[in-house]
Amino acid sequence: MTSSSTIPHLPPPEDRPVRVYADGIYDLFHFGHARSLEQAKKSFPNTYLLVGCCSDAVTHKYKGKTVMTEDERYESLRHCKWVDEVIPDAPWVINQEFLDKNKIDFVAHDSLPYADTSGAANDVYEFVKAVGRFKETQRTEGISTSDIIMRIVKDYNQYVLRNLDRGYSRKDLGVSYVKEKRLRVNRRLKTLQEKVREQQEKIQTVAKNAGMHRNEWVENADRMVAGFLEMFEEGCHKMGTAICDRIQESLRGQQPNDESIFLQNGKDDEDEEYYDDHEEDSDEEFFEEYFDDNELNPQNNGKDTNKT
């Protein structure tokens, strides 16, 4: 985590803990702050770490508005395990008087020049660098208070809705009535769009699966239709043959005197139908003998419908 210092410094004392000082604003205290304090604490084998934190008045004057109050920032530092002592209302620029008052041996910070907006110097740490009391640390890339604030500003609408859902009023959040309603409507539209997108993805998945199994479905359908037609044609053929045979048998069984019955009124009664109960029963027995209902019904596929 640490690297060799590029800025020379005086040798540390060996008969007591080295008093190292680190300062900053520490607004929205994050792991980047904690890592820098860890480096300061581990600068020497035996280190006592003092951490100075500027007040709201000084910070707002030279840097800008903070999210946390000075008391909140002080308390955050007191709960960091690397910190031995917190110095509230720390000065913006370090001088010899401050070093002597707090018996500070070294000041820990990254080596990049930190512009002194108060106008006292070009670099806040210019003095301690010059007298050999500066101990260099490394910054943690990718995290800073400004980055965190930027994330909140970027997703401002979502955080407003989040707090509205948690019970905060629009007045608490400084949001107008129109703004609140617009945010809620936009969220509903976004939810609807997501549902539509999910349905589209499901449809695409089904269509893809259908395309993969299409050939298999077609082959199965062809086999089923072919089997049905084959059974139907066989059944029709058997029925036609049986009907022809029965008609021929009935014609051969007629007696010669049957014609006189139909000529009693002086002409053939061609339209009258003649039935014989005995012949009707024998016809039914004939069809039961030569035909099976299952054979004439392709849907049964030759199965015995009497089985349960």
Secondary structure as UniProt FT lines:
FT   STRAND          18..24
FT   TURN            27..28
FT   HELIX           31..41
FT   STRAND          47..53
FT   HELIX           56..62
FT   HELIX           70..78
FT   TURN            81..82
FT   STRAND          85..88
FT   HELIX           96..101
FT   TURN            102..103
FT   STRAND          106..110
FT   TURN            117..118
FT   TURN            124..125
FT   HELIX           126..130
FT   TURN            131..132
FT   STRAND          134..137
FT   TURN            141..142
FT   HELIX           145..154
FT   HELIX           156..165
FT   TURN            166..167
FT   HELIX           170..173
FT   HELIX           177..252
FT   TURN            256..257
FT   HELIX           258..262
FT   TURN            263..265
FT   TURN            270..271
FT   HELIX           277..290
FT   HELIX           293..296
FT   HELIX           298..300
FT   TURN            301..302
FT   TURN            305..306
//
